[in-house]
Amino acid sequence: MQQNAHHQLGKISKEHERITLHLEDEKRELEQREKELCKREADNEKERRMLHFEKQTNEKATLEKKQAEENVLNLAEDHNRETEKLLKKIVELEKTLEAKEAMELEIERMRETLHTIKQNLEEKEEELEGLEALNQVLIVKEHKSCQELQEARNELINASFLFSEGLIQ
């Protein structure tokens, strides 16, 4: 019986030892799981913070993108306004240029007309000089004719006077 009790006690002791080892294994396994869970929890917290940071960064980037798009839109509108101003200025300058070119053409036409008038005037002046020279010749001839006529008249008067004196005597 003692042997049986001793055997029973050995058996219980071995069973106790086996259970103790099993419990220690489970305890280590649970501790290992606890460490893994803590690590996962820390990783999850780290991941949550990273996701939160990425979300904030994304929101900030979205806001910046929206502001950049608004700035681009404003710049495009400013560019369009400036382009319209420049186009109006170009049209205005083209009209001014056309007016200037029309003026230059008119000036050139007037120069040609003036040149023609000057040529005509020179021709008329030459004609006038010729007519004045002819007039001078005619005046000289008229004067000479008048003189000859006066001389002939005087001779006629003298001859008539002589003739009448010759008749009277």
C-alpha positions as CSV (number, residue, x, y, z in Angstrom):
1,M,0.0,0.0,0.0
2,Q,2.8,2.2,0.8
3,Q,4.2,1.3,-2.5
4,N,0.9,1.9,-4.0
5,A,0.6,5.2,-2.2
6,H,4.2,6.0,-3.2
7,H,3.5,5.0,-6.7
8,Q,0.3,6.9,-6.6
9,L,2.2,9.9,-5.1
10,G,4.9,9.5,-7.9
11,K,2.1,9.4,-10.4
12,I,0.4,12.4,-8.9
13,S,3.8,14.2,-8.7
14,K,4.6,13.4,-12.3
15,E,1.1,14.4,-13.2
16,H,1.6,17.6,-11.2
17,E,4.9,18.2,-12.9
18,R,3.4,17.6,-16.3
19,I,0.5,19.9,-15.5
20,T,3.0,22.5,-14.1
21,L,5.1,22.2,-17.2
22,H,2.0,22.4,-19.4
23,L,0.8,25.4,-17.4
24,E,4.2,27.1,-17.7
25,D,4.1,26.4,-21.4
26,E,0.7,27.9,-21.6
27,K,1.8,30.8,-19.4
28,R,4.8,31.4,-21.7
29,E,2.5,31.0,-24.7
30,L,0.0,33.5,-23.2
31,E,2.9,35.9,-22.3
32,Q,4.2,35.5,-25.9
33,R,0.6,36.2,-27.2
34,E,0.4,39.1,-24.8
35,K,3.7,40.5,-26.1
36,E,2.4,40.0,-29.7
37,L,-0.9,41.6,-28.8
38,C,0.9,44.5,-27.2
39,K,3.2,44.8,-30.2
40,R,0.2,44.6,-32.5
41,E,-1.6,47.2,-30.4
42,A,1.5,49.4,-30.6
43,D,1.7,48.8,-34.3
44,N,-2.0,49.5,-34.6
45,E,-1.5,52.7,-32.7
46,K,1.4,53.6,-34.8
47,E,-0.6,52.7,-38.0
48,R,-3.5,54.8,-36.6
49,R,-1.2,57.8,-36.0
50,M,0.3,57.3,-39.5
51,L,-3.2,57.1,-41.0
52,H,-4.3,60.2,-39.1
53,F,-1.1,62.0,-40.2
54,E,-1.7,60.9,-43.8
55,K,-5.3,62.0,-43.5
56,Q,-4.2,65.4,-42.2
57,T,-1.5,65.6,-44.9
58,N,-4.0,64.6,-47.5
59,E,-6.5,67.2,-46.3
60,K,-3.8,69.8,-46.3
61,A,-2.7,68.8,-49.8
62,T,-6.3,68.9,-51.0
63,L,-6.8,72.3,-49.5
64,E,-3.5,73.5,-51.0
65,K,-4.5,71.9,-54.4
66,K,-7.8,73.7,-54.2
67,Q,-6.1,77.0,-53.4
68,A,-3.6,76.4,-56.2
69,E,-6.5,75.7,-58.6
70,E,-8.2,78.9,-57.5
71,N,-4.9,80.7,-58.0
72,V,-4.5,79.2,-61.5
73,L,-8.1,80.1,-62.3
74,N,-7.5,83.7,-61.1
75,L,-4.2,83.8,-63.1
76,A,-6.0,82.5,-66.1
77,E,-8.7,85.1,-65.7
78,D,-6.0,87.8,-65.3
79,H,-4.2,86.4,-68.3
80,N,-7.5,86.5,-70.4
81,R,-8.1,90.1,-69.3
82,E,-4.6,91.1,-70.2
83,T,-4.9,89.3,-73.5
84,E,-8.1,91.1,-74.2
85,K,-6.5,94.4,-73.3
86,L,-3.5,93.6,-75.6
87,L,-5.8,92.6,-78.4
88,K,-7.7,95.9,-78.1
89,K,-4.4,97.7,-78.1
90,I,-3.3,95.8,-81.2
91,V,-6.6,96.7,-83.0
92,E,-6.2,100.3,-81.9
93,L,-2.6,100.3,-83.1
94,E,-3.5,98.7,-86.4
95,K,-6.2,101.4,-86.9
96,T,-3.6,104.0,-86.1
97,L,-1.2,102.4,-88.5
98,E,-3.8,102.2,-91.2
99,A,-4.7,105.9,-90.6
100,K,-1.0,106.8,-90.7
101,E,-0.5,104.8,-93.9
102,A,-3.6,106.5,-95.5
103,M,-2.1,109.8,-94.5
104,E,1.3,108.9,-96.0
105,L,-0.5,107.8,-99.2
106,E,-2.4,111.1,-99.2
107,I,0.8,113.0,-98.6
108,E,2.5,111.1,-101.4
109,R,-0.4,111.8,-103.7
110,M,-0.3,115.5,-102.7
111,R,3.5,115.5,-103.4
112,E,2.9,114.1,-106.8
113,T,0.2,116.6,-107.4
114,L,2.5,119.4,-106.2
115,H,5.2,118.1,-108.4
116,T,2.8,118.1,-111.4
117,I,1.7,121.6,-110.4
118,K,5.3,122.8,-110.2
119,Q,6.1,121.3,-113.6
120,N,3.0,123.0,-115.0
121,L,4.0,126.2,-113.3
122,E,7.5,126.0,-114.7
123,E,6.0,125.3,-118.2
124,K,3.7,128.3,-117.7
125,E,6.6,130.5,-116.5
126,E,8.6,129.5,-119.6
127,E,5.5,130.3,-121.7
128,L,5.1,133.6,-119.8
129,E,8.8,134.4,-120.3
130,G,8.3,133.6,-124.0
131,L,5.2,135.7,-124.2
132,E,6.9,138.5,-122.3
133,A,9.8,138.4,-124.7
134,L,7.3,138.3,-127.6
135,N,5.4,141.2,-126.0
136,Q,8.7,143.1,-125.6
137,V,9.5,142.5,-129.3
138,L,5.9,143.6,-130.2
139,I,6.2,146.7,-128.0
140,V,9.5,147.5,-129.6
141,K,7.9,146.9,-133.1
142,E,4.9,148.9,-132.1
143,H,7.1,151.7,-130.8
144,K,9.1,151.5,-134.0
145,S,5.9,151.4,-136.1
146,C,4.5,154.4,-134.1
147,Q,7.8,156.2,-134.6
148,E,7.7,155.4,-138.3
149,L,4.1,156.4,-138.5
150,Q,4.9,159.6,-136.6
151,E,7.7,160.3,-139.0
152,A,5.5,159.5,-142.0
153,R,2.8,161.8,-140.6
154,N,5.3,164.5,-140.0
155,E,6.6,164.1,-143.5
156,L,3.0,164.1,-144.8
157,I,2.3,167.2,-142.8
158,N,5.5,168.8,-144.0
159,A,4.7,167.7,-147.6
160,S,1.2,168.9,-147.2
161,F,2.4,172.1,-145.8
162,L,5.0,172.5,-148.6
163,F,2.4,171.5,-151.1
164,S,-0.1,174.0,-149.8
165,E,2.6,176.7,-149.7
166,G,3.5,175.8,-153.2
167,L,0.0,176.1,-154.2
168,I,-0.5,179.3,-152.4
169,Q,2.4,180.9,-154.0
